[in-house]
Amino acid sequence: MSDSHDHATARGHGHAHGHHHKAGHGPANFNRAFAIGIALNLGFVIIEAFYGWKVNSLALLADAGHNLSDVAGLVLAWGGTLAVKIRPNARHTYGWKRATILAAFANAFLLLMAIGALVWEAVGRLLSPDPLAAAQGITIMVVASIGIGINTATALLFMRGGSKDLNIRGAFLHMAADALVSAGVVVAGALTLWMGWAWLDPVVSLAIAAVILIGTWSLFRQSLHLLFDGVPDSVDPVAVRALLAGLPGVTRVHDLHIWATGTSHVTLTAHLVMPEGTPGDAFLKDATEKLHDDFEITHVTLQVVQIPFMRACDEYAGDGDHV
């Protein structure tokens, strides 16, 4: 196999290996956003834990622990974006882009754990209402209001990259979910002060947990899917196969693979069966550019063969010798 910088026609291999790094496709530089977000949230954890201890509010102390998991989530996501910049080497030929997928998965896992803790706390408070809840209402509302501002500001820092990068989306969802939690705490605190409904706070907490779960489950499912080399949701594998099969001279697409090496990097390999032999670099370059432009596939490897000589991976299913 050769690189696209080589001359496939002269060498007779019919193999193209393309990289594209067009502006606006890869993840933007979010170093400043991560630094600001971590600093703001760490400061809020200290404030929330202090006032939770001062007024003996288990709700504030529990939320402080939850916000500490946010800091850990932001650190994980930041680490993932930094890992992308590490250059590939002989032992890690794709580099460390997959760290972004691991970070997204870890972020989703942390959120699911936080939801579990929130539900556990809410059920406990429903069974044993806190008689001092009304008296703590004003302090809880003020601290939670600060949390709304901090979490909303942090979420906005990551909104721009959330649509293209699953790792950045994880950071955004984490912060947006916390802003929602804080808003629910403020509303519940106000109604508790007004109506004396001590049961309202845990009920609102359960409702918020359900809303967060809906958003988090998608992140968890997608990141787990990518960890097992699944085709990214943004790519239609049927359409990709149709594009390749429709290229001039191609009679069959063999051993097609599409997977993500990172949350914003998609890789494709395939054998194109062309009885007339390799058509040259221009054909391979055009195919690579079409895959990038239509599906944002960033790393393409195409091999032209006259007769398929490799067994496709899906043909190994059920074969005990190859499991």
Secondary structure, 3 states (H helix, E strand, C coil): CCCCCCCHHHHCCCEEEEECCCCCCCCCCCHHHHHHHHHHHHHHHHHHHHHHHHCCCHHHHHHHHHHHHHHHHHHHHHHHHHHCCCCCCCCCCCCCCCHHHHHHHHHHHHHHHHHHHHHHHHHHHHHCCCCCCCCCHHHHHHHHHHHHHHHHHHHHHHHCCCCCCHHHHHHHHHHHHHHHHHHHHHHHHHHHHHHCCCCHHHHHHHHHHHHHHHHHHHHHHHHHHHHCCCCCCCCCHHHHHHHHHCCCCCCEEEEEEEEEEECCEEEEEEEEECCCCCCCHHHHHHHHHHHHHHHCCCEEEEEEECCCCCCCHHHHCCCCCCC
